[in-house]
């Protein structure tokens, strides 16, 4: 891929989420923020079109212009629907050098290349229409496959997602670029005497597999000295409360809501293991943050987590609760846990937001030049 002389770019992100969205504020919002701030420092202009939410405020933060569209209700799924329906009208009016489309549930594709001549690159943020098709009994997977054909450029976070789009669109130009981790987590040291098992993420039972985690934990809770701390917020908070009560885990499981900053750092540093029971993942920045602190991961063996090497994680058979429970018990054993911890920070140090931004910017420059050449022919 040949990159021409760099020019300053106006870059538009289509990202449903916002780091200040109290209903979500998930990993992609943080990824957008981390990359965008660095792109701006390099002289580029970045604007993010995201969904409205209760108390939203269109603003400029760290140089990033946040513009909100759609409906700002307290129901995230309704906001999601309105955002998707409104986006074609917004995209038609955009004037920029590059549009970055973050795939959005439940259809993944937002079809933005159909509504603009500006080159569009897709990110594999939510690339799991098959799961939503089964969940809602609607043909979201067919919509996804149809829409993938219209993309010329793709920046997947793993080889798995690259191969997924190539099955439908073999001509797509793509480059695998993983996510990054904030360097501050590498400077956080794990405590000598861990206090708990930790889950940190969006309270979305279907995707994040919190039901599977609680079922697995229930099987071994009596034999464990560590309580389970669940950190996060999301659309299924009441359901999670209900599951904790259903399994009679009120004394062993603590649901503490969303936590940020130094409190989050402390909870990570005090964890014996970090649990990722997800059924689907685009990447899972939270897992990378835990590894950066020095905390090993217990997860299912799924494509979205294939980037996590076995010497910092134990991977259970996909969605097998018995297997997951056994892996929790094994991972907290002193010898196993110590061995896993030894490599964590070394692995995490390979994931830099500066490197991610550099790869993105080179790809964007290529897109601009490639698009210019096509217009001349």
Secondary structure, DSSP 8 states (H G I E B T S, - for coil): ----S----EEEEE-S--TT-TT---HHHHHHHHHHHHHHHTT-EEEEEEE--TT---EEETTEEEEEES---S-HHHHHHHHHHHHHHHHTT---SEEEEE-BTTTB---GGGG-SS-EEEE-SS--HHHHHHHHTS-HHHHHHHHHTT-SEEE-SSHHHHHHHHHH-TT-EE------B-GGGGG----SS--EEEEES---HHHH-HHHHHHHHHHHGGG-SSEEEEE---TTHHHHHHHHHHTT-TTTEEEEE---HHHHHHHHHTEEEEEE--S--S--HHHHHHHHHT--EEEE--GGGTTS-TTSEEEESTT-HHHHHHHHHHHTSHHHHHHHHHTHHHHHTT-BHHHHHHHHHHHHHHHHHHHHHHHH-
